[in-house]
Amino acid sequence: MAVDRDHVLRSAAALLTRRATATMDEVAKAAGISRATLHRHFAGRDALVRALEALGIAECEAALDAARLDEGRASEAVRRLVREIEPAAGLLAFLYTENQLFEGEEQNQGWARIDDRVAALFRRGQADGEFRIDLTPAWLTEALYGLLASGAWAVTEGRVARQDFTHMIAELLLGGALRREEP
C-alpha cells in the first residue's frame, strides 16, 4: 500500500502544532502508519521538520499570493494576509520554535522570500502614510510573525475562539497596543 506523503506531513503538522515534543512513534500513529514506514519517508525528526518547513513555506507563499498584497490599502492587505494565513498558523507557530531552521547557512531561502514580501507590504503602508514610520518594516514583519504564533497557540489551547483569530491579530498589529484618545 502506497503511503500518501502529504497525508503524513499534514498529520504530523496537526499533532506537532498541539504537542511540539511528540515522538516519531506518536507522529506515525497520528498518520496511521508504522514507525518503520515513517522512517522510510523521513530518516528522523530533523528530516520531518525540514519537510514540514517546506510545507510551511509553500503555505505561506500561497497565502501571500491569495492576499493580493499589492491591491488596495496596505492595512486591508494585512487583514487579508492574516485571514489567508490562519489555516497554516499552527504549523507556522511550531516552525517558529524550531531554532535549527533559522540558524546557520542551511536556512531555507523561502523564509527570506516571505520576509521580503511582508516587509514590502509594510514599506508600502509607510510610504502611503498609513503606517507609523518609527517602526521599521523588519520589526513590523517580526511582530506579525509573533502575533500569528501567539494567536495560533491561544486558539489551540482554547483560550481564544478560532473565529476571533484574524480580528485579534490584525487589529492589535494595525492599531497598536496603546489606546488613542478621541479628539
N, C-alpha and C positions, 0 to 999 in steps of 0.2 A: 504494500500500500504506500503510495506516494504521500509525503508529508508536505503540507501547504506551508511554505516558509513564512508567508505573510501572516497566516493564522498564528503561527508560533510566535512571531515578533509582536503581534498585537496582544496575544495572551500574556506574553512576558511584560509588555508595557503596562497592561492593565494591572497585573499583580505588583510590579515594582513601583508603580505610582502610589499604591496603597501601602506596600511594605518594601521599602528600598533595600532591606537586608535579606530579602528572601533568598533561599539557597537555589542552586541549579536543580535540585530534586523537586523543590516546590514549583519552580518555573515549568519543569517538564510535566508535572501533574496538572498544573493550570492549563497547559496546552493540550493535555490529553495524550501525551506521548511518553515513552520511556526516557530515562535519563541517558541511556546509550544513544537513542535516536537524537536527542537534543545535542549531545556531544558530537555526533556526526555532522551536524549543521553548524555548531558553534563550539570551538575547541575548549572554551572556558568562559568564565564570566566576562573577561575583558573583550573577547570576540563578540559576545552577545551585546555588551554595552556599545561597542563600536557599530554593530548593526542597528541597534536602537538609535544611535546618534544619526546614522544615515537616514533612518525613517523620520526622526525629528526634524532634521534639516529639510527634507523633502516636504514635510507637512507645513513647516514654517514658510517655505518658499511658495507653496500653493496658497497659503493664507495671505501672504503679501500680494500675490497676483490677484486673488479674489477681492481683496480690499480696495483695489484700484487707488493706490496711494497718490497718484498724480491728479486725481479728479476732485474738484470742489475744494471746500475749505480744508485746511490741514487738520483742524480739530475733528471734523466729520470723518476724515480718513483714519484718524487714530481710533475713533469709535468703531468704524468698520473693521479695522485690523484686530482690535480686541475681540469683537464678535466672531470674526473668521478664525482666529487662533484658539478660541476657547475649547474646541474639541480636542486639541492637542496639548492643552495647558498642563495636564497631569504628567504626560510624558516629558514635556519640557522642564517641569519642576524637578522631576527625577534626574534628568540630564544635567540640570543646573548644579546639582550637588556632586556630580561625578568629576572631581578635580582633574583627573588624568586626561579628560577631554579638552581641557583648556590650558594645559601646560606643555611647554617644550615645542620642539619643531614638528611634532606629529599632529599638531592641531589641524583639524579639518577646515579647509578654506571656505566651506559652506557657511560657517559661522561669521566669517568676515564679510561675505556677500550679504548676509542677513543684516548684520550691523550697519553696513554701508547704506542699505535701502531704508532702514528705520531712521538712521541719523539724517539722511537726506530729507525725509518727511519732516523732522523737527527743524532742520535748517530752512525748509520752505515756509513752515509756520512762523519762524522768526523773521524771515525776510518779508513776509506779508503782514507783519505786525500783530500776529495772533498770539505768539508765544513769547514768554519772557526771554530777554537776551542775556540775562545774568546767569543763566543755566546753560551749559554747553550742550550741543546735540548728543555728544557721547554720554554725558550724565543723564540726560532725559531718556536715552536708549536703555542705559543700565537700570534706571528707575522703573521703566516699563517692564523689563525682564523680572525685576524683583517683585513687582506687584503681581505679574502673571503667576509667578511661582507661589507667592503667598496666597493669592486667591485660589489657586488650584488646591493647595494644601487645606485651606479653610473649607472649601467645598467637600473635599474628600473626607475630612474629619467631621462633617455635618455641622460645622459652626456657622456656615453661610449657605443660603439656598442657591442652587445652581443657576436659577433664573436671574439672580442678582449679580452674577459674575461680571458681565460686561459693564453694567452701570457703575458698580463699585470701583472697578479698576480705572475705567476711562474718566469718570468724574473726579476721582482723587488725583489722578495724574494731571488732568487738564486744569482742574480748579485749584490744586494745591491743598495742603492740609490746613492752611490758615483761613479763618473766616474773614470775609471782607465786610466792612461796614457799609450800609446803604448810605448814599449821599443825602 
